[in-house]
C-alpha cells in the first residue's frame, strides 16, 4: 500500500533511527536513510533489507553540522522530484565541549535545530496533503532558554554547559514544530514532535566523572531504542498520528502544552532569526 511512498529519516543508522527505519520499511515505504556515517549506514541498510524484505532502502550522506551538506542533500531530493510522505528529523547530538561549525554556529545548535530547520524548509515543496513531519525532541525542552544571539553562536549565554545547551536546542525544535504546523496546516501537512524519554543510546553518556552515578540513578527509567522510538513510529505510521498537528507527544500520547510554549513570546523571533541564517541556502 505504501510501496510508492517515500520516507526520509535522519540519523537512520543510530539506535532509535534504526528502529524507526525498520518500522517504516516494514510498512512498505521507500526509505532514504540520511546518515552522518554513510559507511555504517550502508551496513545497517543491508541488514534492514534482509530483516524487513524491503529492498527499497538507500543511504545518503548528511552532516547536520554543515548547512552546505544539508542543502546539497535536500537539493538532490528536489532534483529527483519525488513526493515525500514522511520526514523524520531524528538525528541529534549532545556535545562534550564548545565546537563552532563552518557556519559560525555552536555544533549542538546546528545538528539539533538549524540543520533540521533548513532540511524541513527545503523539502516542504515535495510534501503534499497527508505528508507527515516528526521532530525528535526531549523533555528537557521545559528548561530551555533562548538568549539571542548567544543561542546560535554559543548555545547559551555564558560559559559552555552541555545540558542547558541541549535543552535550549530542544526548546527551539519544539517551537519550530508548533509554528510550522500552523503555517502548513492549510496544505494538509501534519507536523508533530516526539519525546522518546531516556533512551539507552550513546547520546546519554556525559563523559564526566559522575557518569556511573547518573547511570545508576537513571537505569530503572532507561528505555531500549525500540521503546524510545515508539512514539515517533506511532506519529509516522498510525491513523491517529495523522489526525493531530502541532503537538508534543510522549509515551504514544499527545501531551498538553501550556501557553508558555504554544504562544511562546520568542516563537516568531526564533523563526525570523533562523530564516535569516539559512536564507542563502533557501
ABEGO torsion letter per residue (X at the ends): XAAABBBBBBGAABAAAAAAAAAAAAAGBBBBBBBABAAAAAAAAAAAAAAAGBAABBBBBBBAABAAAAAAAAAAAAAAGBBBABBBBABBBBBABBBBBAAGBBAAAAAAAAAAAAAAAAAAAABBBGBBBBBBBBAAAAABBBBOAAAAAAGBBEBBBAAAAAAAAAAAAAAAAAAAAAAAAAAGBBBBBBBAEBBBBAAABAGBAAAAAAAAAAAAABBBAAAAAAAAAAAAABAAAAABBGBBBBGGBBBBBBAAAABBAAAAAAAAAAAAAAAAAX
